[in-house]
Amino acid sequence: MDDDIIICRCQEVTKSQILKAIADGATTIDGVKKRTRAGMGLCQGKSCQRLVARIISEQTGKSMEEILPPTFRAPVRPVKIKILVDGDKDD
Amino acid sequence: MTEYDAIVIGGGVIGSSLTYYLSKLRKKVLLVEKTDLCSGSAGATDGYITPHTKKPGYHLEMALKSCELYETLAEDLESDINLELGLHCGGIQACEDEMQWELISRNAAELSKSGLELYMLDIEDARKIEPELSPRLRGALFSPIASSVNPMRLTQAYVDAAKKFGAKVLLHTEVQGLLFEGERVSGVSTPNGSFSSEYTVNCGGSWGGVIAKMAGLDLPIIPKRGQIIVSEPVAPMLNTVMQSGIYPIIKYKPELIQDERIFRLGLAFGIEQTKDGTLLIGGTRELAGFDRGNTFEAIEAVLKTVSRYIPAILHLNFIRCFSGLRPHTPDGLPILGKVKSVPGFVMCCGHEGDGIALAPITGKLVAEDLVYGEPSFPILPCATERFLTNREMGGG
């Protein structure tokens, strides 16, 4: 895989940026995320998470299972704020 | 011979700042972090630098000193710290009704005594600065000195710069106990070995109370949970960093709050737009122990509140929420400096929601305290001794 390839498409984070984050001490998906913003975009890591985990695995020798899954937070997909705010109104 | 001049416990924004300022003064520093940089509150917060939300007097003056350091910080660190809207975007405190307006006006008069320039604007004038404010509001306080920064970039930038000065950083290394030579704290023990130092500094943030216990100190640092909601990235829509008029009341006079839910959630709002375009919408101040989960009740309540002030958010999607712990102390001031009764042990935590705003000045002053014995701005009001019993202070 070319190091210039984009791993996180939402935030346009390249493989080389992810490698740099790992060299800096990141050993988890969250660690990479906080250094590079990979996984912080609209899809919240749905596309890049496994790729990031694989690169961490290759670099650190940790198995995919060992690499902690990132913290999952609501909502699972984007939700219009109005739906929450007006949720209890009958309209 | 000790290995280090100082060991800093905690790789959050405060520990990173202190590591930088100590290293810059040519001290040999080891930063020890239990998991990873920004794994606590520095990675779970918005990035307000808003002096007008501090307590009038000393606390505000400290924040203003910190703002002076922010002026050249990106240059000093040779790094982009992502000042989201620039260093002088200004801050708004929006008032929904006459009661908030009165309280904020009175507070503004107190704050201006320290030389902070503030304006109380009717809603028509406030909307000239921040057009997205609802016309139904009473008005707003405007402070030209206010901005926001990316807390994770800031922490990382401090650490990178400190490393250039020779600082050592040990991640994924939990401090399990302190080393003692008689009464004196002489270092830390970790699964990766013991390290000795002249000073051991507690930058544990919300976990600062746990580390203080290792030194035999019982300090009132209580985590308060702040929940924050992230919107999808959108085109620039906010010009300033904003909070609601109820924010200083939640922070400093919660006993004035009559609504049970607002009191329990510590429900105020703050909103900022990042360089990336996302809105960070806060927030709460809840007593929930060390639980960093999110609750539907809080998310719904925050969004309902904010939409009264900034109706445009109703049409945006939210993509995530997160929460972080704010290390609260009874008087709202951090706990800083050498602990007289425990030589070698230094406190540097308890900033509640002011960690980002006060990180530069905190690191600088505590570094000066350790290196010169006298900081360039007094930290006596933040002394540990204000919370110690006679016994802990070494008395009878």
Contacts between the chains, C-beta under 8 A, distances in Angstrom:
chain1	res1	chain2	res2	distance
A	11	B	276	7.8
A	25	B	36	6.7
A	25	B	37	7.4
A	25	B	169	7.4
A	25	B	171	4.5
A	25	B	172	7.8
A	26	B	36	6.7
A	27	B	36	7.4
A	27	B	172	6.9
A	28	B	36	6.9
A	30	B	36	7.4
A	30	B	39	7.4
A	30	B	43	7.8
A	31	B	36	4.7
A	31	B	39	8.0
A	34	B	36	7.5
A	34	B	37	7.3
A	34	B	38	5.0
A	34	B	43	5.3
A	34	B	152	5.0
A	35	B	152	7.7
A	35	B	156	6.5
A	37	B	276	7.5
A	40	B	276	7.8
A	41	B	233	7.4
A	42	B	232	5.8
A	42	B	233	7.1
A	42	B	319	6.1
A	44	B	319	5.9
A	44	B	320	5.8
A	71	B	322	7.8
A	73	B	294	6.2
A	73	B	320	5.3
A	73	B	321	5.4
A	73	B	322	5.7
A	74	B	294	6.1
A	74	B	296	7.6
A	74	B	299	7.1
A	74	B	320	7.7
A	74	B	321	5.8
A	75	B	318	6.7
A	75	B	319	7.3
A	75	B	320	7.6
A	75	B	321	7.9
A	78	B	232	5.9
A	78	B	317	3.7
A	78	B	318	6.8
A	78	B	319	4.9
A	79	B	317	6.2
A	79	B	318	5.9
A	80	B	314	7.8
A	80	B	315	7.2
A	80	B	316	7.4
A	80	B	317	5.6
A	81	B	231	7.4
A	81	B	303	5.4
A	81	B	307	6.9
A	81	B	313	5.4
A	81	B	314	5.5
A	81	B	315	7.5
A	81	B	316	5.6
A	81	B	317	7.1
A	81	B	318	5.6
A	82	B	307	8.0
A	82	B	314	4.1
A	82	B	315	6.6
A	84	B	299	7.0
A	84	B	300	5.5
A	84	B	303	5.3
A	84	B	304	7.9
A	84	B	318	7.8
A	85	B	300	7.7
A	85	B	303	5.4
A	85	B	304	5.2
A	85	B	307	5.0
A	85	B	314	6.1
A	87	B	300	7.2
